[in-house]
């Protein structure tokens, strides 16, 4: 694929969460995300289907959109991708959620513990790091 994508700003109310999205999150994770959005804005665009049969179905960014709604954000950045095949759309959703990588604990240990806690690392994670 050699497509060039552009970011468009779209009304949150026009975006439709995918009913198959298997991702879940805790209240703490959502609170941490809202804190991040408050501080830095909605800097990671949503991935949304532009295909006429699946127009405005969210493929990636379900949690971010819930946070945006809770914060009263009306417009969010979106990257549209045209996927006609629902199975391909589901595959991309899973890949976006699954392919997140892991932290290098040696590098994390170079950060201040209080800083990591403010970013959202819980006490169990901090114990693993330090």
Secondary structure, DSSP 4 states (H G I P E B T S, - for coil): ------EEEEEGGG-EE-TT------HHHHHHHHHHHHHH-S-SPEEEE-STTSTTEEEE-HHHHHHHHHTT--EEEEEEE----HHHHHHHHHHHHH------HHHHTTS-HHHHHHHT--HHHHHHH-
